[in-house]
Amino acid sequence: RPKENFARLNTSAKMLCIPETDPEFALAALKKLLTIEQEWIPGLAGTSLYIRPTIVAMDPYLGVRPSHTYRFFIILSPVGAYYPEGFNPVKIWLTDKDVRAVRGGLGMAKTPANYAASLYAAEVAKEKGYTQVLWLDGVEQRYIEEVGIMNIFFRIDDTLITPPLQGSILAGITRDPVIALANHWNVPVEERPITIDEIMSAHDKGLLQEVFGSGNA
């Protein structure tokens, strides 16, 4: 879904005062790049070619203002499974102290600021034997938002529930087709706020059937 990825790139760019990229040019450039580098595309099961379009500021300037010049480039990398566990389930740790993003901030932008805000809690999780962090909202710290690098879904009593896009979590490119597929399969889907207490209650009652994340990586 490259067009959706380039559209999100521009959404993030606008939030960071970066000029938008022509999506048609970006798609044509990506296709040309893949033609040139096609021998790097892995063919083994469980592998893929990871594609990362990137924009960085290029002004020779130190200060707090938007840059006047930028460089757009695309990184390609053959990859296997993202986690050391491979395609097996991963353990996630819930933090009730650290906050990654709030509404009105950069939570819905694909920018290094989001990753920087998550590093400390991620290291704590790693020390405790967990792979990723489950983030709660930045105000009440009750409502589930997302995992470090993926949107999260809960299947409760045969209904698929995922937090809504309200400005503090990333609109995952994989999140959208998961919802579309569920609707196609006549699985009830609810995009709504859900608290950690509701999850624990559903688990205690035997109604929590499944938890999974979605993400390109």
C-alpha positions in Angstrom: 0.0 0.0 0.0 2.6 2.6 -1.0 0.1 5.3 -1.9 -1.3 5.2 1.7 2.3 5.3 3.1 3.2 8.4 1.0 -0.1 10.0 2.1 0.8 9.5 5.7 4.3 10.8 5.1 2.7 14.1 3.9 0.4 14.2 6.9 3.4 13.9 9.2 5.4 16.4 7.1 2.6 19.0 7.5 2.7 18.6 11.3 6.5 19.2 11.3 6.5 22.2 8.8 8.1 20.1 6.1 7.1 20.6 2.5 4.9 17.8 1.1 6.3 15.3 -1.4 4.5 14.7 -4.7 3.1 11.2 -4.1 3.0 10.3 -7.8 6.7 11.2 -8.1 7.5 9.3 -4.9 5.7 6.2 -6.2 7.5 6.4 -9.6 10.8 6.8 -7.8 10.1 3.8 -5.6 9.2 1.6 -8.5 12.4 2.6 -10.3 14.5 2.0 -7.2 12.9 -1.5 -6.7 13.7 -2.3 -10.4 17.4 -1.3 -9.8 17.7 -3.2 -6.5 15.4 -6.2 -7.2 18.1 -8.7 -6.5 18.0 -7.6 -2.8 14.4 -8.7 -2.5 14.5 -11.9 -0.4 12.5 -14.9 -1.4 12.5 -17.1 1.7 9.4 -17.6 3.8 9.1 -15.1 6.6 11.3 -12.5 4.9 10.5 -9.3 3.1 12.1 -6.1 1.7 11.5 -3.3 4.3 10.9 0.1 2.7 11.4 3.3 4.6 10.8 6.7 2.9 12.5 9.4 4.9 12.8 13.2 4.9 15.6 15.0 6.9 16.4 18.7 7.4 19.6 19.8 5.6 20.1 23.4 6.7 23.7 24.1 8.0 22.0 25.8 11.0 21.7 25.3 14.8 18.5 26.7 16.2 14.8 26.2 16.8 13.0 26.9 13.5 11.8 24.8 10.5 14.5 24.0 8.0 14.6 25.7 4.6 16.1 22.7 2.8 15.3 19.0 3.1 16.4 15.7 1.6 13.9 13.0 0.6 15.3 9.5 0.2 14.1 5.9 0.5 15.9 3.2 2.4 15.6 -0.5 1.4 16.6 -3.4 3.7 16.0 -7.2 3.4 14.6 -8.3 6.8 13.3 -11.3 8.6 11.0 -11.3 11.6 11.1 -8.1 13.5 11.3 -9.6 17.0 13.8 -12.2 18.4 10.8 -14.5 19.1 10.2 -14.7 15.3 6.5 -15.2 14.6 5.8 -16.5 18.1 3.8 -14.4 20.6 5.7 -11.6 22.3 5.4 -10.3 25.9 4.3 -6.7 26.3 4.7 -4.6 29.5 2.2 -2.0 30.6 3.6 1.3 32.0 1.4 3.4 34.3 4.2 6.0 34.8 5.6 7.0 31.5 3.7 8.8 28.7 4.6 8.7 25.0 2.1 11.2 23.5 -1.0 13.3 24.2 -3.7 14.7 21.9 -2.5 17.8 20.2 1.0 16.6 20.1 3.0 14.5 17.7 1.5 11.1 18.5 -0.1 10.7 15.1 3.0 11.8 13.2 5.7 9.4 12.0 8.6 11.2 13.5 11.7 10.4 15.7 10.2 12.4 18.5 7.7 9.6 19.2 10.5 7.0 19.4 12.6 9.2 21.6 9.7 9.5 24.1 9.4 5.7 24.2 13.1 4.8 24.8 13.2 4.9 28.6 10.1 2.8 29.2 11.3 0.4 26.4 14.6 -0.2 28.3 12.7 -0.8 31.6 10.5 -3.3 29.8 13.5 -5.1 28.3 15.1 -5.3 31.8 11.9 -6.9 33.1 12.0 -9.5 30.3 9.4 -7.9 28.0 9.6 -7.2 24.3 7.5 -4.1 23.9 5.6 -1.4 25.9 1.8 -1.1 26.0 1.0 2.7 26.3 -1.9 4.2 28.1 -3.4 7.7 27.4 -1.3 10.6 28.7 -4.0 12.2 30.8 -5.9 9.6 32.9 -3.5 6.7 32.1 -6.4 4.4 32.0 -7.3 4.1 28.3 -5.2 1.8 26.0 -3.5 3.6 23.1 -1.0 1.4 21.2 2.1 -0.7 21.6 5.5 0.8 20.8 5.6 0.0 17.1 2.1 -1.3 16.4 -1.6 -0.7 16.8 -3.3 -3.1 19.1 -6.6 -5.2 18.8 -8.6 -7.1 21.4 -11.1 -9.8 20.5 -13.6 -9.8 23.4 -16.8 -12.0 23.2 -16.4 -12.3 19.4 -16.1 -8.5 18.9 -12.9 -6.9 17.6 -12.1 -3.7 19.6 -9.3 -1.2 18.9 -8.6 2.3 20.2 -9.9 5.1 18.0 -7.7 7.5 16.1 -8.0 10.7 18.2 -4.7 12.4 17.6 -2.4 10.6 20.0 -1.7 7.3 18.2 -0.4 6.5 14.7 -2.9 5.7 11.9 -1.3 2.4 11.0 -1.2 1.5 7.4 -1.8 -2.1 8.4 -4.5 -1.2 10.9 -6.9 -0.1 8.2 -7.0 -3.4 6.2 -7.3 -5.4 9.4 -10.5 -3.6 10.1 -11.6 -3.9 6.5 -11.0 -7.7 6.5 -12.9 -8.1 9.8 -15.8 -6.3 8.3 -15.6 -8.4 5.2 -15.7 -11.5 7.3 -18.7 -10.2 9.3 -16.7 -9.9 12.5 -18.1 -7.0 14.6 -15.6 -4.2 14.9 -15.6 -1.4 17.4 -13.2 1.6 17.2 -13.7 3.0 20.7 -11.9 4.0 23.9 -11.1 0.9 26.0 -9.6 0.9 29.5 -7.1 -1.5 30.9 -9.7 -2.3 33.6 -12.1 -3.4 30.9 -9.4 -5.7 29.5 -8.7 -7.2 32.9 -12.4 -7.7 33.6 -12.9 -9.4 30.3 -10.0 -11.7 31.0 -11.3 -12.6 34.5 -14.7 -13.4 33.0 -13.2 -15.6 30.2 -14.3 -13.2 27.5 -10.9 -12.1 26.3 -10.2 -14.4 23.4 -7.3 -12.8 21.6 -4.9 -9.9 21.6 -2.7 -9.0 18.5 -0.9 -6.1 17.0 -0.7 -4.8 13.5 2.3 -3.0 11.8 4.3 -3.1 8.6 7.4 -4.4 10.4 
